[in-house]
Amino acid sequence: MKEQFLDLSKNRRSIYALGRNVSQSPDEIANLIQENIKWAPTPFNNQTTRAIILFGENHEKLWDIVADRLKSEVPSEEAYQKTLQKINAFKAAFGTVMFFTDVDVVKANEDAFPLYADNFSDWSEQAQGNAQYAVWTSLAENGIGANLQHYNPIIDDLVKDAFNVPDNWKLRAQLDFGSIEAGAGDKDFMDDADRFRVLK
């Protein structure tokens, strides 16, 4: 059995110690991200996933928004300082991909295919997973670490205003990426017998 793809999958990990010592240019990285999203499968080829790719000041602006917004969510100043350390680690990365779903396309598919209308929202989430995994794995293949965050929906309105996001784009995740300054730890797995069944 060929296992090149499996090896790439094993190389994709949540890397939290990220820096800006990448050898690729922002244009090269942006193109890689865009191509992965374009080729990730979607139901009925409806292409519901959208992305905004942030570098430089725009990347930092996103994590400043997150930090400011979380100040009103945490219970104490001590807790906020711990939260701020985590956010600053994301900010120290080279860039961020914000993933969105175009809800107008989801609604159009619901109207066009009423037999499957109840499924299109779920399917758009599955399409998001496909796109996010493809981007993340492709970055890892190029020696770029990343981790996936979900500060939506509490930052949605602020992000919309800051980056001129269309009203029909719903924020789903934020993938910060950069040079790998420290690797991931060991990965534990549950028992295969509790997870898989092979029927012959």
C-alpha positions as CSV (number, residue, x, y, z in Angstrom):
1,M,0.0,0.0,0.0
2,K,1.2,3.5,-0.8
3,E,1.3,5.7,2.3
4,Q,2.6,9.1,1.1
5,F,-0.7,10.8,1.9
6,L,-0.8,9.0,5.3
7,D,2.7,10.3,6.0
8,L,1.6,13.8,5.2
9,S,-1.4,13.4,7.5
10,K,0.9,12.3,10.3
11,N,3.0,15.4,9.8
12,R,0.0,17.7,10.2
13,R,-0.2,18.6,13.9
14,S,-1.3,21.4,16.1
15,I,1.8,23.6,16.4
16,Y,1.4,26.4,19.0
17,A,5.0,27.7,19.0
18,L,5.0,29.6,15.7
19,G,7.3,32.3,14.4
20,R,7.9,34.3,11.2
21,N,11.0,32.5,9.9
22,V,9.4,31.1,6.8
23,S,11.2,30.7,3.5
24,Q,8.1,31.2,1.3
25,S,6.7,34.5,0.3
26,P,3.2,35.7,1.3
27,D,2.2,35.3,-2.4
28,E,3.4,31.7,-2.5
29,I,1.6,30.8,0.7
30,A,-1.6,32.6,-0.4
31,N,-1.5,30.8,-3.7
32,L,-1.0,27.4,-1.9
33,I,-4.0,28.1,0.4
34,Q,-6.2,29.2,-2.4
35,E,-5.4,26.2,-4.6
36,N,-6.1,23.8,-1.7
37,I,-9.5,25.4,-1.0
38,K,-10.4,25.3,-4.7
39,W,-9.7,21.6,-5.0
40,A,-11.2,20.5,-1.7
41,P,-14.5,18.6,-2.4
42,T,-17.9,20.3,-1.8
43,P,-21.4,18.8,-2.2
44,F,-22.9,19.4,-5.6
45,N,-19.6,21.3,-6.3
46,N,-21.3,24.2,-4.6
47,Q,-18.0,25.7,-3.4
48,T,-19.4,27.3,-0.2
49,T,-16.0,27.9,1.5
50,R,-14.5,31.4,1.4
51,A,-11.3,32.6,2.9
52,I,-9.5,35.8,3.9
53,I,-5.7,35.3,4.2
54,L,-4.0,37.8,6.5
55,F,-0.3,38.8,6.7
56,G,1.6,41.6,8.4
57,E,-0.5,44.3,10.1
58,N,-3.8,42.6,9.1
59,H,-2.8,39.4,10.7
60,E,-1.9,41.3,13.9
61,K,-5.1,43.2,13.8
62,L,-7.2,40.1,13.9
63,W,-5.5,38.8,17.1
64,D,-5.7,42.3,18.7
65,I,-9.5,42.1,18.0
66,V,-9.6,38.7,19.7
67,A,-7.6,39.9,22.6
68,D,-9.8,43.0,23.1
69,R,-13.0,41.1,22.7
70,L,-12.0,38.4,25.2
71,K,-11.3,40.9,27.9
72,S,-15.1,41.1,28.6
73,E,-15.5,37.4,28.6
74,V,-12.9,36.2,31.2
75,P,-13.8,36.3,34.9
76,S,-10.7,38.0,36.3
77,E,-7.6,40.1,35.3
78,E,-5.4,37.0,36.2
79,A,-7.4,34.9,33.8
80,Y,-7.3,37.5,31.1
81,Q,-3.5,37.7,31.4
82,K,-3.3,33.9,30.8
83,T,-5.6,34.2,27.9
84,L,-3.6,37.1,26.5
85,Q,-0.4,35.0,26.5
86,K,-2.2,32.4,24.3
87,I,-3.5,35.1,21.9
88,N,0.0,36.7,21.7
89,A,1.4,33.3,20.6
90,F,-1.1,33.3,17.7
91,K,-0.2,36.9,16.9
92,A,3.5,35.9,16.8
93,A,2.8,33.6,13.8
94,F,3.4,34.7,10.2
95,G,-0.2,34.8,9.1
96,T,-3.8,33.6,9.5
97,V,-6.4,32.1,7.3
98,M,-10.0,33.1,8.2
99,F,-12.4,30.5,6.9
100,F,-16.0,31.5,6.1
101,T,-19.1,29.8,4.7
102,D,-21.2,31.7,2.1
103,V,-24.6,31.2,3.6
104,D,-26.3,32.6,0.4
105,V,-25.0,29.6,-1.6
106,V,-26.2,27.3,1.1
107,K,-29.6,28.8,1.0
108,A,-29.7,28.7,-2.8
109,N,-28.9,25.0,-2.7
110,E,-31.6,24.4,-0.1
111,D,-34.1,26.1,-2.4
112,A,-32.9,24.4,-5.6
113,F,-32.8,20.9,-4.1
114,P,-35.7,20.7,-1.6
115,L,-35.3,17.0,-1.2
116,Y,-31.9,17.6,0.4
117,A,-32.6,21.0,2.0
118,D,-32.1,19.8,5.5
119,N,-28.6,18.6,4.6
120,F,-26.9,21.6,3.0
121,S,-25.9,23.3,6.2
122,D,-24.3,20.1,7.5
123,W,-22.7,19.5,4.2
124,S,-21.2,23.0,4.2
125,E,-19.6,22.2,7.5
126,Q,-18.1,19.1,6.0
127,A,-16.8,21.1,3.1
128,Q,-15.2,23.4,5.7
129,G,-13.5,20.5,7.3
130,N,-12.2,19.3,3.9
131,A,-10.8,22.7,3.0
132,Q,-9.3,23.3,6.5
133,Y,-7.6,19.9,6.5
134,A,-6.3,20.3,3.0
135,V,-4.8,23.7,3.7
136,W,-3.3,22.6,7.1
137,T,-1.8,19.5,5.6
138,S,-0.4,21.3,2.6
139,L,1.2,23.9,4.9
140,A,2.8,21.2,7.0
141,E,4.1,19.5,3.8
142,N,6.0,22.8,3.2
143,G,7.4,23.0,6.7
144,I,4.9,25.5,7.9
145,G,3.2,24.8,11.3
146,A,-0.4,25.8,12.1
147,N,-3.1,25.5,14.7
148,L,-6.9,25.9,14.2
149,Q,-8.9,28.3,16.5
150,H,-12.6,29.1,16.8
151,Y,-13.2,32.5,18.3
152,N,-16.4,32.8,16.2
153,P,-19.1,33.9,16.8
154,I,-18.0,36.4,19.5
155,I,-15.7,38.2,17.1
156,D,-17.9,38.0,14.0
157,D,-19.2,41.5,13.9
158,L,-15.8,43.0,14.8
159,V,-14.1,41.0,12.0
160,K,-16.8,42.0,9.5
161,D,-16.2,45.7,10.2
162,A,-12.4,45.4,10.3
163,F,-11.9,43.5,7.1
164,N,-15.0,44.5,5.1
165,V,-16.4,41.0,5.1
166,P,-19.6,40.5,3.1
167,D,-22.8,39.9,5.2
168,N,-23.3,36.5,3.6
169,W,-19.9,35.2,4.8
170,K,-20.2,33.4,8.1
171,L,-16.9,33.0,10.0
172,R,-16.1,29.4,10.9
173,A,-12.5,29.2,11.9
174,Q,-9.1,30.9,12.2
175,L,-5.9,29.0,11.2
176,D,-2.7,30.8,12.3
177,F,0.5,29.6,10.7
178,G,4.2,30.2,10.7
179,S,7.6,28.7,11.2
180,I,7.8,25.8,13.6
181,E,9.6,27.1,16.7
182,A,8.8,23.9,18.8
183,G,7.2,20.7,17.7
184,A,4.0,19.1,18.9
185,G,4.1,16.5,21.6
186,D,3.2,12.8,21.3
187,K,-0.3,12.1,20.1
188,D,-2.4,9.6,22.0
189,F,-5.1,7.4,20.4
190,M,-8.0,5.6,21.8
191,D,-8.2,1.8,21.4
192,D,-8.9,0.8,17.8
193,A,-11.5,-1.7,19.0
194,D,-13.6,1.1,20.4
195,R,-13.3,3.1,17.3
196,F,-13.5,0.8,14.3
197,R,-15.4,-2.1,13.0
198,V,-14.2,-4.1,9.9
199,L,-16.9,-6.4,8.6
200,K,-15.9,-9.0,5.9
